[in-house]
Amino acid sequence: AGPDTGKKVAVIGGGPAGMAATFQLRRKGHSVAVFESQPELGGMMRYGIPEYRLPNDLLQKEVDNITEMGVKIFYKKKFGKDILYKDLKKKYDAVILGIGSQKGTLIGCEGEDAENVFSGIDFLKKMEVTGKRYNFKGKKVAVIGGGNTAMDCCRTSRRCGADKVFVIYRRTENEMPANPIEI
């Protein structure tokens, strides 16, 4: 960390944006406190990308680098509920919002709220947060979409024991937005 500037910054969200901002701010000598709603830092890197793709121990090394710089981290603190802007404004010189986009999207058709229908993000996040795997043994799984999250859902479904996983995409395979190696 650089020489102390005397400035105090609150960073809301410990995902990729929050961690990057925290690192750069601390490196410049500012005092930084991170407020994270989850029990661990990493955001979608931890809760939305399966561990086989991004091992949690590698992510934890990045978190450790930040804490070793003297950053204070407050876990399970939800902005607007546990911490309020008016309170942060009194104590900090600046507030950075790095809250990300944590909501999965559904496709907007009848039955999307049925049992065993999940958004890709929610499916992946639930397993990381709870530590429990779905049991798809003997089941067929349909994944609707062609992006990297959809491909992660396919691979994760197989790891959960699904006999078959089908990808349903509205265009051709060549038009799928997922990285070709993922497809």
Secondary structure, DSSP 8 states (H G I E B T S, - for coil): --S----EEEEE--SHHHHHHHHHHHHTT-EEEEE-SSSSS-THHHHTS-TTTS-HHHHHHHHHHHHHTT-EEE-S--BTTTB-HHHHHHH-SEEEE-----------STTTTSTT---HHHHHHHHHHH------BT-EEEEE--SHHHHHHHHHHHHTTBSEEEEE-SS-GGG--S-TTT-
